Amino acid sequence: MSDQRRARKALDILDEKLEAGVIADDRYKARAEAHVAVIARTTQLLTTADTDAERWLELARETFASVVNLSEVFVVANDDERRRLMMLVGSNWYLSNKKVALTVREPLKALRHNNENPIWRARPDSNRRSSP
C-alpha cells in the first residue's frame, strides 16, 4: 500500500474516532496534520514525475523529428544553419583520410548504432509496392 493510501486511511480512521468522541480535537489536529503533509508530499512527487516524463517525451519527439529530416534540411540550409545543424548532431568534428568524424551528442547515440540493433531494421517485405 502506498504512503498516500495509508495516510488517507489513517485520516478516515481519525475522522471516525473524532466523530465517535474517542479522540480529542487537539490530538486529532496534531495527528491529522502529519497525514495531510504525507498526502501533499506524495501528490507533489506524482505531479513532478508526470511533468518530468512529459518533458522527456517532448525532447525525444523533437530529437527524432530533427534527425529524420536532417539531410533534407541540410541540403537547403545556408552556411549558418548548416553549422547549427552540425553542432546539434555532435561535437569534435575532424577530417581524417577524407572522412569526417565526430563525437555524437547523447540523445542521438542510440540512432547512430541502429544498424547493430536488428529490431530497428525494416523487414524485407516492409513498404514494398505492388507491381503495376
N, C-alpha and C positions, 0 to 999 in steps of 0.2 A: 504494500500500500504506500502511495506517495506521501510526502510530508504535507502537501496541501490537503489531501483527503483526510489524513489523520487530524490535522488542525480543524478542519470543518466538522468532523465527527466529534472532536473534543468540545468545540463550541456548541454543538447541538446538545451534548450531554450537560454542559454548564447551563444552557438555557433551561433545560428540563429541571435541573436542580434549583435554579433560581425561582422558577415558577412554582415548584413544589415547596419552596421555603426552606430547603435543606442547606442552602449556602447564602451567606450574607452578601449584600450589594458590593461592599468594598473588596471583599475577597473575590467576587465574581469579576469585577472590573480588572483587578490585577492579573488574574489568570486569562481572561478574555483578550487583554492587550497582547499578551505573548502569542496567542494563537492567531490573532489578526495580523501581527507582524510576520509570522511564518507564511500566512496566505499572501500577503503583499509581496514578500520577497520572492516566493515561487512564481507568482504571477509576473513579476518583473523579469525574472530569469527566462520564463517561457516567451515573453514578448520579445526580449532581446535575442533569443535564439531564432525566433521566426524572422526578425529583421535581418540578422546576420545571414541566414540561409537565403533570403531573398536577394541580398547584396551579392552573394557568391554566385547565385544563379544568373543574375543580370550580367555580372562580369564574364561568366562563361559564355553567355549568349553573344555579348559584344565581341569577345575574343574570337569565337568561332566564326561569326559573321564577317569579321575583319579578315581573317585568314582565308576564308573561302573565296572572297572576291579580290584578294590582294594582287594577283597577277594582272587582272583586268584593270584595276585602278592604277597600278604601276605604269602600265603602257600609256595611259592618257594623262598621267600626272606631270606637273612641271618639276624642275630640279629640287625646289624646296620641299614639295610634297613627297617626292621620292626619298629625300633624305629623312624626313619624318617617318615614312613607312619603314625604311631600313632600320631606324632606331627602335621602332615598335617591335620589329621581329627579333633583333638581337643587338649585341654589342661586340667590341673587339674584332671588328671586321679587318681582314687582311687578305692579300693576294699572294698565292704561292703556286708556282708551276702552272700559271694561267687558270687557277681555280680559286674561287672566293670561299673563304672560311669565316665562321663567326661563332660566337657564343650565343646560343638561343636563349631567349627570355623564358623564365619559369613556366608561365601558363602554356607556352607553345611546345614545350619539350615532349609532351605526350603525342602531339601531332607529328613531330619530327620523326619519330620512330614508328610511325603507323605501319610501315611495311613489315616490321618484325612481329606485329600482332595480327594473327590470322583472322581474328574476329572482325577487324576493321576492314578487311579486304572484301571487295564485291564478289558475289558468287559469279561463276562463269555465265550463268543464264540471266543475270540481272540486267535490266534496261535494254534488252535486245528487242529490236523491232521486227515485226513480222515481215516476211518477204512480200514485195508488191505484187 
